Amino acid sequence: MPTPDPLDPSTLCARGPERRESSSRPLVPPIEMSVVYCPDDPSHVDAIYEGRSEGFVYARDGHPNAAQLAQKLAKIEGAEAGLICASGMGAIAASLLTLLGQGDHLLLADGVYGKTSTLVARLLPKWGIAHDLFDPTDAATARARCNPSTKAILVESLSNPLLRVADLPGLAEVARGAGVPLIVDNTFSPMICRPIEQGADLVMHSVTKMIGGHSDLTLGALVGGRSRISSMAATASTLGQTGNPFESWLALRGMATLGLRMARASGTAMAIALRLEDHPAVDRVFYPLLPSHPDFSLANRILSAGGGHMLTIDLGNRDHAEAFIRAVSHSIPFAPSLGDVQTTLSHPATTSHRNQDPEAMARQGIHPGLVRLSIGLEDPEDLWREFREGLEAVGTWR
Ligand SMILES: Cc1ncc(COP(=O)(O)O)c(C=O)c1O
C-alpha cells in the first residue's frame, strides 16, 4: 500500500499536477493552454517584462504557441519580429491604432478588403484620424495625396477580387520619402510575395486564410521591426486582440505544408486560368500572371514564385454567375473565404463587397457577374472537368 497523501482529496484535485520532467523533448510543440505563468518572485516578473529574461506572465500578453508562430512568420517574411492577433482584422486594427492618433492621416489603397475600409472610413474618424485613397498600381497617386499629417500607408499586395498588383517598390519609395511606414496586407500571396524585400516596413496576414490553410482557425499576424512590433503587441493586449494557443498551434501545423500548398495551388490556378481564358462562356479571366492581366509586368517583378491561388472570372452578369455557382455547388462549395485545401468559390457582389459604395465598385470594375475562385489541392483535370460542366450551365443562358 502506498503511503496515503496527507492532503485532503479536494486539495489534491484543486492543485496542479506534479511536474513530470522528461529527459527527452517532444518532436511536436505541445499546446500550452495556461492563461498564467508563475514567476519565481517579483524580480523575475520585472526581468520578463523588461526583456532581460525569456518568459511569459499572462497569456493575453504572450504565450509559447503564439511566440513560435510569430517567429516562423517573421522568418518567412524576412522580418525581425512578429505578433499574433485574434484575426486579420485584429492585426490591422492593432497596427493602425498604434501608428495613428488624433489629427493624423492614413493613405489607404482603393479597393481593400471591406472591413478594412469600414475600419478606416467609419471607426478611425472617431479617433480623429483622416484618410485618402490612392490607386495601388500607381505610386504617383499616393505621392500626390501624401501630406504632412500622413503617418502610414496601407496596401494589399494583391487586391480582391481583381488581383490588381500593388506597385510595392514605388510605394516603398513614397513611404521612405515621407518618413512613414508602408504596411502590406499579404493575405493573398504568402510565400510568393515578400513585401519587406520590396521595401515594406510591416507585413500583415489574415492567418485564417492560406497560412492556416484548412478553414478551421481565425487569426492574424503582423511582422516587422522589433520595436514597432512590441508597441503593436502592447496595443493588441490592451484591446484584447491577441491570438489564442490552440489556434496558434493549428496554424503552425498548417504552416508545415504552406510551401507545398502554395506551389500546387499556384500551378493549378495558372493552368486553369489559361483554359478558362479560351472558354466561350467566360468574358474575362483575372489572374496576375496571364499576359492579359492589366498588371502583368508588375506581377512578374513582384511575385517571385507563382501567381497564387486566387483567380476571378467575369461571367457577364448575375444570372450567369448564379447559374455557374449552382451548377458546380456539388463539388466546389460557395464559401465566402479563401485559402482552403479544397477549391471554393465566392461571389464578391453579395459577400465581400456587399455593402460597398456602388460608385467605388463601378470605379474598381467590380460587378455581379464576377465569381472569385480560391484554388485548392485537387487534381487539376478533375477541377477543369467540374468547371467545364459549370460553364455549360452558363452557356444555356447565353
Ligand atoms: C485581404 C484580407 N485582409 C484581411 C482580412 C481579414 O481577416 P480575418 O477574417 O482573419 O479578420 C481578410 C478576410 O477575408 C482579407 O481577405
The ligand as an SDF file (V2000), in Angstrom:
LIG
                    3D

 16 16  0  0  0  0  0  0  0  0999 V2000
   -7.1400   40.7010  -47.7610 C   0  0  0  0  0  0  0  0  0  0  0  0
   -7.7660   40.4740  -46.4090 C   0  0  0  0  0  0  0  0  0  0  0  0
   -7.2840   41.1310  -45.3550 N   0  0  0  0  0  0  0  0  0  0  0  0
   -7.7930   40.9660  -44.1230 C   0  0  0  0  0  0  0  0  0  0  0  0
   -8.8540   40.1140  -43.9100 C   0  0  0  0  0  0  0  0  0  0  0  0
   -9.4080   39.9560  -42.5220 C   0  0  0  0  0  0  0  0  0  0  0  0
   -9.0020   38.7400  -41.9930 O   0  0  0  0  0  0  0  0  0  0  0  0
   -9.8130   37.9730  -40.8260 P   0  0  0  0  0  0  0  0  0  0  0  0
  -11.0640   37.4470  -41.4400 O   0  0  0  0  0  0  0  0  0  0  0  0
   -8.8510   36.9320  -40.3640 O   0  0  0  0  0  0  0  0  0  0  0  0
  -10.0940   39.0070  -39.7870 O   0  0  0  0  0  0  0  0  0  0  0  0
   -9.3950   39.4020  -44.9820 C   0  0  0  0  0  0  0  0  0  0  0  0
  -10.5270   38.4910  -44.7870 C   0  0  0  0  0  0  0  0  0  0  0  0
  -11.1020   37.9770  -45.7140 O   0  0  0  0  0  0  0  0  0  0  0  0
   -8.8270   39.5870  -46.2660 C   0  0  0  0  0  0  0  0  0  0  0  0
   -9.3130   38.9400  -47.3430 O   0  0  0  0  0  0  0  0  0  0  0  0
  1  2  1  0
  2  3  1  0
  2 15  2  0
  3  4  2  0
  4  5  1  0
  5  6  1  0
  5 12  2  0
  6  7  1  0
  7  8  1  0
  8  9  2  0
  8 10  1  0
  8 11  1  0
 12 13  1  0
 12 15  1  0
 13 14  2  0
 15 16  1  0
M  END
$$$$
